[in-house]
Amino acid sequence: MADQRSWAQSGDAPRGDAYDARFVDLERQGLDVHGEAAFVDSFGPGRVLDAGCGTGRVAVELARRGHEVVGVDLDPAMLDAARRKGPELAWHRGDLSTCHLEQSFDRIVLAGNVLIFLDPGSEGLVVANLARHLEVGGLLIAGFQLRAGRLDARILDRLAAEASLELVERWSTWDRAPFLRSSDYQVSVHRRRA
């Protein structure tokens, strides 16, 4: 495993249960905090890798919806929270650019801005490594904020094409609002080619 520190580990960003507190509060307010899981679920049943799973919010909800789910993250505090919420699920500590899980998946989801929190320059390595974990026809689903000078949809499409993935659809939200040039968020779905 690469000795790489995530953005959350290197700063004062909330981790573990403190990170989860925001979503617990939003849910208490009656807001739906499972848009990412609903989006992934819309593609039907399957084996799902939650890449950069954090505290397991998405993975646990996907498992509740009947998917076979595995989570991987680099941050041990986030994984500890995930294991408490979903002790029956498989959780792995690993760097997304180098991990090898010895299994393949129908879907891989990168929710919660995972791709823009990677070490700059490692995005292509991550996309390529995750593509190797997809079944032929499997989907890589990634959502992240669009900011000047950071990863954007065009760059993601190029990295995906280099990893034998083709764009299937793109939205500006997890509930499938149309993607526009002015969108500040994107959700892309790429399929692994044969």
C-alpha positions in Angstrom: 0.0 0.0 0.0 1.3 3.4 -0.9 2.2 5.6 2.1 0.0 8.4 0.9 -2.1 10.6 3.2 -5.6 11.6 2.2 -6.8 15.3 2.3 -8.8 14.5 5.3 -5.9 13.0 7.2 -3.6 15.9 6.5 -6.0 18.7 7.5 -8.5 19.5 10.1 -11.5 18.1 8.2 -13.9 16.1 10.3 -13.3 12.4 10.3 -15.1 9.3 11.4 -18.1 9.9 13.6 -17.6 13.7 13.4 -17.9 13.5 9.6 -21.1 11.4 9.9 -22.7 14.0 12.2 -23.5 16.3 9.3 -25.4 13.6 7.5 -27.2 12.5 10.7 -28.3 16.1 11.2 -29.5 16.4 7.6 -31.5 13.2 7.9 -33.1 14.4 11.1 -34.2 17.5 9.2 -36.0 15.2 6.8 -33.6 15.5 3.9 -32.7 12.5 1.7 -29.0 11.7 2.3 -29.0 8.7 0.0 -29.1 10.2 -3.5 -25.8 8.5 -4.4 -27.1 5.1 -3.4 -30.4 5.6 -5.2 -28.5 6.6 -8.3 -26.3 3.4 -8.2 -29.3 1.3 -7.4 -31.2 2.5 -10.5 -28.8 0.4 -12.6 -30.1 -2.8 -11.0 -28.7 -5.3 -8.7 -25.0 -6.2 -8.6 -21.7 -6.3 -6.8 -20.6 -2.8 -5.9 -17.3 -1.3 -4.8 -17.6 1.9 -2.9 -14.2 3.4 -3.7 -13.2 6.0 -1.2 -16.0 4.8 1.0 -15.3 7.0 4.0 -17.6 6.2 6.8 -19.7 3.8 4.7 -22.8 5.9 4.3 -23.3 4.9 0.6 -22.1 1.3 1.0 -24.4 0.6 4.0 -27.4 2.0 2.1 -26.6 0.0 -1.0 -26.3 -3.2 1.1 -29.7 -2.3 2.7 -31.1 -2.1 -0.9 -29.8 -5.6 -1.6 -26.5 -5.1 -3.3 -23.3 -7.1 -2.4 -21.0 -4.2 -1.4 -17.3 -3.9 -0.6 -15.8 -0.6 0.7 -12.2 0.6 0.4 -10.6 3.8 1.9 -7.2 5.0 3.0 -8.3 6.7 6.2 -8.4 4.3 9.2 -10.7 6.7 11.2 -13.3 6.7 8.5 -13.1 2.9 8.1 -13.5 2.4 11.8 -16.8 4.4 11.6 -17.8 2.3 8.5 -17.1 -1.0 10.4 -19.3 0.1 13.3 -22.2 1.0 10.9 -21.8 -2.1 8.7 -19.9 -4.8 10.5 -21.3 -7.5 8.1 -19.7 -5.7 5.1 -16.2 -6.1 3.7 -14.1 -3.0 4.4 -10.5 -2.7 3.1 -7.8 -0.1 3.8 -6.1 0.8 0.6 -4.8 3.4 -1.8 -7.2 3.6 -4.8 -4.3 3.9 -7.2 -2.7 0.6 -6.1 -5.2 -1.6 -4.2 -5.9 -5.0 -5.6 -9.0 -6.6 -4.2 -8.8 -9.9 -6.2 -12.4 -9.6 -7.3 -14.4 -7.7 -9.9 -17.5 -5.6 -9.7 -20.6 -4.6 -11.7 -20.4 -1.1 -10.4 -17.8 1.1 -8.8 -19.0 4.3 -7.2 -16.8 7.3 -6.3 -19.1 9.5 -4.3 -18.4 12.5 -2.1 -15.8 14.2 -4.3 -13.3 11.3 -4.0 -11.7 12.1 -7.4 -10.9 15.7 -6.5 -9.4 14.8 -3.1 -6.8 12.6 -4.6 -3.1 13.6 -4.7 -2.9 15.8 -7.8 -1.7 13.8 -10.8 -2.9 10.4 -9.4 -6.4 10.6 -10.9 -5.4 8.6 -14.0 -3.8 5.9 -11.9 -7.0 5.6 -9.8 -9.3 5.5 -12.8 -7.1 2.8 -14.5 -6.8 0.7 -11.3 -10.5 0.8 -10.7 -11.3 0.0 -14.3 -9.3 -3.2 -13.9 -11.8 -4.1 -11.1 -14.8 -3.8 -13.3 -16.5 -6.6 -15.2 -16.8 -6.0 -18.9 -19.9 -3.8 -19.3 -19.5 -2.7 -15.7 -20.0 0.9 -14.7 -17.6 3.4 -13.1 -19.9 6.1 -11.5 -18.1 9.3 -10.2 -19.6 12.5 -8.8 -17.5 15.6 -7.9 -17.5 19.3 -7.8 -16.2 21.2 -10.7 -13.7 24.0 -9.8 -11.3 25.9 -12.0 -7.9 24.3 -12.3 -9.1 21.0 -10.9 -10.3 17.8 -12.5 -13.2 18.4 -14.9 -15.5 16.2 -17.0 -13.4 16.5 -20.2 -10.3 15.3 -18.3 -12.2 12.5 -16.7 -13.5 11.4 -20.1 -9.9 11.3 -21.4 -8.6 9.3 -18.4 -11.6 7.0 -18.7 -10.9 6.4 -22.4 -7.3 5.5 -21.7 -8.6 2.9 -19.2 -11.0 1.3 -21.8 -14.1 3.1 -20.4 -16.7 4.9 -22.5 -19.1 7.6 -21.4 -22.7 6.4 -21.0 -24.3 9.4 -19.3 -23.5 12.6 -17.4 -25.7 14.6 -15.0 -25.2 17.7 -12.8 -26.7 16.0 -9.7 -27.3 12.5 -8.3 -31.0 12.9 -9.0 -30.2 13.3 -12.7 -30.6 17.1 -13.3 -29.3 17.9 -16.8 -25.5 18.6 -17.1 -24.9 22.1 -18.5 -21.8 24.1 -19.3 -22.5 26.2 -16.2 -22.9 23.1 -13.9 -20.7 23.2 -10.8 -21.1 19.4 -10.1 -21.0 16.4 -12.4 -22.0 12.8 -12.1 -20.5 10.7 -14.9 -21.2 7.0 -15.8 -18.5 5.2 -17.8 -18.8 1.6 -19.0 -15.9 -0.8 -19.4 -15.5 -1.9 -22.9 -14.5 -5.4 -23.9 
